[in-house]
Amino acid sequence: MEKDHRRTPFYTKLKEYAESHTIAHDVPGHKLGQIPNELLDYVGPRMFRLDANAPRGLDNLNRPTGVIKEASELMADAFKAERAYFLTGGTTMGILAMIMSVCRAKEKIIMPRNVHKSAINGLILSGAIPVFVKPYIDEELGIANHMEFDEVEEAILENPDAKAVFVINPTYFGVASDLKRIVDLAHAHDMLVLVDEAHGSHLPFSPLLPISSMEAGADMSSCSLHKTVGSLTQSSILITQGPGVDHVRLRSTINMIQSTSPSSLLLSSLDIARKTIYFEGPIMIPKLIDMAKVTRDKINMIQGIKAMDDHYFENNKSFDYDETKILIKVSDLGISGFDVYKELFDEHKIQLELAETHLVLAVLSIGTTQGDLDALVEALQKVSDKYYPMQLPALAHKIKYSYPEAYTRPREAYHAPKKYVPLNQAVDEIAAESVMIYPPGIPIVIPGEIISQEILDDLDFYQRSGSVILSDTEGGYIKIIDKEYWDKWSETYEDE
Ligand SMILES: Cc1ncc(COP(=O)(O)O)c(C=O)c1O
């Protein structure tokens, strides 16, 4: 039977509860807004009335049987999936749940090396062995991007015992791999396909976009509806289809890492975002793509600045490209993406999604207006007017992307005896933590990898460029494996 997507079962019930003025002798302690505070003064009392915990009638996220179940069924239908799980811990949580529910310790999973840190943490928690596929390196833009089919094929053929293939659809920069072909090959080798669709929640809602995970036949995917579809930050979903998914194990993994007090605001925002994108997506996305095209053309008239288009990505071996992202090369001005990112914010009140050495990235959604795009073009013109006449020398440093060699599994490195050394003295040591720049949060080195001089040079460059380096250890130090104790420890360490 066709689903009625005008319905918002969870939100409707929550609103009913908020308006019932039931006396609250449960948590949360703000008693639906009865403790005065500045946030309430700013946003108004309604947000607090909706921030109920788990009153009768609002179902249980751990085992939904009522309005959450109904809302999840509508979500699954909208995303062309069989089942949908609501997540209040972002796609970070979805990725952890996918990897942990599919891989046990020492089982292999094939994935690109430029995965988000949550996938690396999924390896630590599951104990799985990563088989890394080197992503396509775009030399002009200085970024690691999608996976080429041949590389994935080689990894599948060389590792027939792998449990799953993990694919990013699309990458942060909007590029998609040939997902359908990867799925067909992986399934032919009895491997599941898990998809990081953090940046692709809008894909099922327009044929003008790259194919979505479920349409490509993937088994599981996690989508950050908060990133491109309009739900509140941190609200995501995990969607599944097919006989390969063990729902008992998946459910217990999700329940292990999900809060027992999930935010009703986040859940209702998922319910509402699904309704909006279902009806508005097919109408608004084509308009958005047209607006993005016109914006790229305008940017390409500006001296020293270039907006990458589908022809560029076709020439750079990508399978498909999400045109709702605008990737802008700025380094021909002689300044870095980090400089432009900062200048657009400081001088023009424009917040971009991220910067890299050569580029900046704008992420659009159906909430983007023509005025917002015009402001971006205008600001870029001003940046060009300021720097282009100076003809600054080209940026000297070239990111090397020399992916480090693995010495041991991420989980083993995580548990091994450790010590701390200054980052600049860590050459040839084995990392016991991930180090990344944020955004995008893609680790440059992960636990178990050997730290090379190239890696340190890249990190030093990022640091000097003003980007945020994230690791567990602060103050320019890094956690490494203490080799003195390693042999003895690894003899006794058991992990099945
Ligand atoms: C490629 C990729 N995967 C996963 C995530 C995690 O998603 P979330 O922020 O919803 O936890 C991000 C976040 O930026 C990401 O860029």
The ligand as an SDF file (V2000), in Angstrom:
LIG
                    3D

 16 16  0  0  0  0  0  0  0  0999 V2000
   32.4600   11.5660    4.8510 C   0  0  0  0  0  0  0  0  0  0  0  0
   31.8110   11.6840    6.1970 C   0  0  0  0  0  0  0  0  0  0  0  0
   31.3260   10.5830    6.7860 N   0  0  0  0  0  0  0  0  0  0  0  0
   30.7430   10.6260    7.9900 C   0  0  0  0  0  0  0  0  0  0  0  0
   30.6170   11.8000    8.6840 C   0  0  0  0  0  0  0  0  0  0  0  0
   29.9660   11.8020   10.0360 C   0  0  0  0  0  0  0  0  0  0  0  0
   28.6860   12.3080    9.9500 O   0  0  0  0  0  0  0  0  0  0  0  0
   27.9530   13.0030   11.1880 P   0  0  0  0  0  0  0  0  0  0  0  0
   28.4880   14.3950   11.2940 O   0  0  0  0  0  0  0  0  0  0  0  0
   26.5030   12.9620   10.7980 O   0  0  0  0  0  0  0  0  0  0  0  0
   28.2190   12.2020   12.4010 O   0  0  0  0  0  0  0  0  0  0  0  0
   31.1160   12.9850    8.1160 C   0  0  0  0  0  0  0  0  0  0  0  0
   31.0030   14.2590    8.8360 C   0  0  0  0  0  0  0  0  0  0  0  0
   31.4710   15.2750    8.4520 O   0  0  0  0  0  0  0  0  0  0  0  0
   31.7320   12.9130    6.8510 C   0  0  0  0  0  0  0  0  0  0  0  0
   32.2420   14.0120    6.2740 O   0  0  0  0  0  0  0  0  0  0  0  0
  1  2  1  0
  2  3  1  0
  2 15  2  0
  3  4  2  0
  4  5  1  0
  5  6  1  0
  5 12  2  0
  6  7  1  0
  7  8  1  0
  8  9  2  0
  8 10  1  0
  8 11  1  0
 12 13  1  0
 12 15  1  0
 13 14  2  0
 15 16  1  0
M  END
$$$$
